[in-house]
Amino acid sequence: MNNLSFRSPLADLLSENWWIVLIRGIAALIFGLLTWFYPFISILVMMMFFGVYALIDGVMGIVISINGRRTHQDWWLMLIWGIVSILAGMVTFFVPGITWLVLIAFIAIWALVSGVLQIIAAIRLRKSIHGEGWMIVAGILSVLMGIILLVNPLQGGIALTWVIGVYAALFGVVNIALAFRVRRFSAAEIN
């Protein structure tokens, strides 16, 4: 019996569109390599995308508030939201360094807090689970990353872009391999 007859609809969908998976993989690989080799440009592009998003979000918030001012008593909340978003977008364009530093500080604080909480959870769970040492190690790594980002946000930010770049490149390679694998499914079905 042909083992291809037991394939799932998802496998069929992927095999029929293998070339899209290939393009997705190539795009991710290119993005990853560009992010790795040009971290400052990557940081700037990320900030600009955020700025555009914030501006569009702000304009939409203001439009919603104006459209609802006669029928909704809380329309002013959307107006404030829109104004704050527009201001955030403008700050991003005119002073991108501040936006980047605030983002890095937020990530650093998150890493510190989540790392400490993970260590505490592992210590409390040590009688209930085995391997809590790995959880402690992960928590320590998170705390260290938070400290590094707070002490040297610029270098920490570059390191973050490198991590994103490596992830994207690996994601791209995996998708390229997947594309050729599912293409073989499609070719085997034709024969």
PyMOL commands that set and color helices and strands:
alter all, ss='L'
color gray80, all
select helices_A, chain A and resi 3-6+9-16+18-37+39-68+75-94+96-125+132-151+153-190
alter helices_A, ss='H'
color red, helices_A
deselect
rebuild
show_as cartoon
